[in-house]
């Protein structure tokens, strides 16, 4: 074949190849294989809408900082304050309580004491006589004799009831005939009342209590008594 024929064939083939390449590139987009995001430690891409909102907010903030910039509208989001709001406190909870000292009510202390004064009447017991009773209760013997119609020689019987004056005033010497406290040895015929009269100003009830005696207070010869 002549050179011209071969040249025409080569040009035709070249044109055919070029046309087929242009049609394939224009009609079919290159196919890419998507990469799975879960296989790589990269954050998920931010959606386009979110990026647009961030960009718009940034541009607005920059415009407001410039002199003569737009005035923020009423619907603009309020600025976030980093200052903590004051915490309401309970004054009763924070106030240091003042300890209250309890007022202790002390019970009244009862101290046993002898009955003040003396009885208005007295019944004579065995071994007693008016002079002994006047000495025991610190009474004026003349007054005792007078209100009872007696004298120095009178000997009232056991069981006689003597009236006793309200006023005290023994004036016939020392009321104590024998010093005491002491120990007394009982002799035959003694009674508690006779022993009390022997000491002068000792109350027979005090002897009974000091020796823990029981009624009828009978004594035995040789018995030892504590005289208060």
C-alpha positions as CSV (number, residue, x, y, z in Angstrom):
1,X,0.0,0.0,0.0
2,X,1.1,3.5,-0.5
3,X,2.3,5.8,2.3
4,X,-0.7,8.0,1.9
5,X,-3.1,5.1,2.6
6,X,-1.2,4.1,5.8
7,X,-1.2,7.7,6.9
8,X,-5.0,7.9,6.5
9,X,-5.5,4.7,8.4
10,X,-3.3,5.8,11.3
11,X,-5.1,9.2,11.5
12,X,-8.5,7.4,11.5
13,X,-7.4,5.0,14.3
14,X,-6.1,7.9,16.4
15,X,-9.3,9.9,16.0
16,X,-11.4,6.8,16.9
17,X,-9.4,6.3,20.1
18,X,-9.6,10.0,21.1
19,X,-13.4,10.1,20.5
20,X,-14.0,7.0,22.6
21,X,-11.9,8.4,25.5
22,X,-13.8,11.7,25.5
23,X,-17.2,10.0,25.6
24,X,-16.2,7.7,28.5
25,X,-14.8,10.6,30.6
26,X,-18.0,12.7,30.0
27,X,-20.6,10.1,30.6
28,X,-19.2,8.0,33.6
29,X,-17.8,9.6,36.7
30,X,-14.8,7.8,38.3
31,X,-16.0,5.3,40.9
32,X,-14.3,5.7,44.4
33,X,-14.5,3.3,47.2
34,X,-15.7,5.0,50.5
35,X,-13.5,4.7,53.5
36,X,-15.2,3.5,56.7
37,X,-14.8,6.2,59.4
38,X,-15.2,3.7,62.1
39,X,-11.9,2.1,61.3
40,X,-9.8,5.2,62.0
41,X,-9.4,7.3,65.2
42,X,-10.6,10.5,63.6
43,X,-13.6,12.6,64.8
44,X,-16.8,12.4,62.6
45,X,-16.9,15.3,60.2
46,X,-19.1,18.2,61.3
47,X,-22.2,18.6,59.3
48,X,-22.4,21.5,56.9
49,X,-25.3,23.1,58.8
50,X,-23.4,23.2,62.0
51,X,-20.4,24.8,60.4
52,X,-22.6,27.4,58.8
53,X,-24.1,28.3,62.2
54,X,-20.7,28.5,63.9
55,X,-19.4,30.7,61.1
56,X,-22.4,33.0,61.3
57,X,-22.1,33.3,65.1
58,X,-18.4,34.1,64.8
59,X,-19.0,36.8,62.2
60,X,-21.8,38.4,64.3
61,X,-19.6,38.5,67.4
62,X,-16.8,40.1,65.5
63,X,-19.1,42.7,64.1
64,X,-20.5,43.6,67.5
65,X,-17.0,44.3,68.9
66,X,-16.2,46.9,66.3
67,X,-17.1,50.5,67.0
68,X,-20.4,51.4,65.4
69,X,-21.3,47.8,65.0
70,X,-24.9,46.5,65.0
71,X,-26.8,46.6,68.3
72,X,-27.6,43.1,69.5
73,X,-31.2,42.3,69.1
74,X,-33.6,41.3,71.9
75,X,-33.5,37.8,70.7
76,X,-29.7,37.5,70.9
77,X,-28.6,34.8,73.3
78,X,-27.7,36.1,76.8
79,X,-24.0,36.2,77.6
80,X,-22.9,33.4,79.9
81,X,-21.6,34.7,83.2
82,X,-18.7,32.9,84.9
83,X,-19.4,34.5,88.3
84,X,-21.2,32.0,90.6
85,X,-24.5,33.2,91.9
86,X,-24.5,33.8,95.7
87,X,-25.6,30.8,97.6
88,X,-28.4,31.4,100.0
89,X,-27.3,30.5,103.5
90,X,-29.4,29.5,106.4
91,X,-28.4,31.8,109.3
92,X,-29.6,29.3,111.8
93,X,-27.4,26.6,110.2
94,X,-24.2,28.8,110.1
95,X,-24.7,30.5,113.4
96,X,-22.6,28.9,116.1
97,X,-25.0,27.8,118.8
98,X,-24.3,29.1,122.3
99,X,-24.4,26.2,124.8
100,X,-27.1,26.8,127.3
101,X,-26.3,25.7,130.7
102,X,-29.2,23.7,132.2
103,X,-30.6,25.1,135.4
104,X,-30.4,22.3,137.8
105,X,-33.1,22.3,140.4
106,X,-31.5,21.1,143.6
107,X,-33.8,19.2,145.9
108,X,-34.3,20.7,149.2
109,X,-32.1,19.2,151.8
110,X,-34.1,18.2,154.8
111,X,-32.1,18.3,158.0
112,X,-33.8,16.6,160.9
113,X,-34.0,18.9,163.8
114,X,-35.6,18.8,167.2
115,X,-39.1,20.0,167.5
116,X,-38.8,23.6,168.5
117,X,-40.3,24.6,171.8
118,X,-42.0,22.2,174.2
119,X,-45.4,20.6,174.6
120,X,-48.2,22.5,176.3
121,X,-48.9,19.5,178.6
122,X,-46.9,16.5,179.8
123,X,-47.9,13.2,181.4
124,X,-45.6,12.1,184.2
125,X,-43.9,8.7,183.8
126,X,-42.5,6.4,186.4
127,X,-39.4,8.0,188.0
128,X,-40.4,11.6,187.0
129,X,-41.6,14.6,189.1
130,X,-42.5,18.3,188.3
131,X,-39.0,19.7,189.2
132,X,-37.4,17.2,186.7
133,X,-39.8,18.3,183.9
134,X,-39.2,22.0,184.5
135,X,-35.4,21.4,184.3
136,X,-35.7,19.3,181.1
137,X,-37.8,21.9,179.2
138,X,-36.0,25.0,180.6
139,X,-39.1,26.2,182.4
140,X,-39.5,28.4,185.4
141,X,-40.3,26.0,188.3
142,X,-42.3,28.6,190.2
143,X,-44.6,29.1,187.2
144,X,-45.0,25.3,186.7
145,X,-46.1,25.0,190.3
146,X,-48.4,27.9,190.1
147,X,-50.4,26.9,187.0
148,X,-50.7,23.4,188.3
149,X,-51.6,24.3,191.9
150,X,-48.5,22.6,193.3
151,X,-45.7,23.5,195.6
152,X,-42.2,22.2,196.4
153,X,-43.6,19.4,198.6
154,X,-46.2,18.1,196.1
155,X,-45.8,14.6,194.7
156,X,-48.1,14.1,191.7
157,X,-48.7,10.4,190.8
158,X,-47.6,8.7,187.7
159,X,-50.0,9.6,184.9
160,X,-50.7,13.1,186.2
161,X,-50.9,15.6,183.5
162,X,-49.0,18.8,184.0
163,X,-49.7,22.1,182.3
164,X,-46.5,23.6,180.9
165,X,-46.1,27.4,180.4
166,X,-45.2,28.7,177.0
167,X,-42.4,30.9,178.4
168,X,-39.0,29.4,179.1
169,X,-36.7,30.6,181.9
170,X,-35.1,28.0,184.2
171,X,-33.5,30.0,187.0
172,X,-32.6,27.4,189.6
173,X,-28.9,26.7,188.8
174,X,-27.3,24.5,186.2
175,X,-29.9,22.4,184.2
176,X,-27.4,19.5,183.8
177,X,-27.0,17.6,187.0
178,X,-24.4,15.1,185.6
179,X,-22.0,15.8,182.7
180,X,-22.7,14.0,179.4
181,X,-22.4,12.4,176.9
182,X,-21.5,9.5,179.0
183,X,-22.1,5.8,179.7
184,X,-24.5,4.8,182.4
185,X,-24.8,1.3,184.0
186,X,-28.4,0.4,184.8
187,X,-29.3,-0.6,188.4
188,X,-32.3,-2.5,189.6
189,X,-35.5,-0.4,189.4
190,X,-34.2,2.1,186.8
191,X,-36.4,3.4,184.0
192,X,-35.5,5.5,180.9
193,X,-37.3,8.4,182.5
194,X,-35.6,8.1,185.9
195,X,-32.2,8.0,184.2
196,X,-33.0,11.1,182.1
197,X,-34.1,13.0,185.2
198,X,-30.8,12.0,186.9
199,X,-28.9,13.8,184.2
200,X,-31.2,16.8,184.4
201,X,-31.5,18.3,180.9
202,X,-31.5,15.0,178.9
203,X,-34.6,14.0,176.9
204,X,-35.6,10.3,177.5
205,X,-36.4,10.0,173.8
206,X,-32.8,10.9,173.0
207,X,-31.6,8.0,175.2
208,X,-34.0,5.6,173.4
209,X,-32.7,6.7,170.0
210,X,-29.0,6.5,171.0
211,X,-29.4,2.9,172.3
212,X,-32.0,1.7,169.6
213,X,-34.4,0.6,172.4
214,X,-37.8,-0.9,171.7
215,X,-41.0,-0.3,173.5
216,X,-41.8,-0.7,176.4
217,X,-38.1,0.2,177.0
218,X,-37.6,-2.2,179.9
219,X,-34.1,-2.1,181.4
220,X,-32.0,-4.8,183.0
221,X,-29.6,-4.3,185.9
222,X,-26.0,-4.1,184.6
223,X,-27.1,-2.9,181.1
224,X,-25.0,-0.1,179.6
225,X,-26.7,2.9,178.2
226,X,-25.1,5.6,176.0
227,X,-26.3,9.0,177.3
228,X,-26.1,11.7,174.5
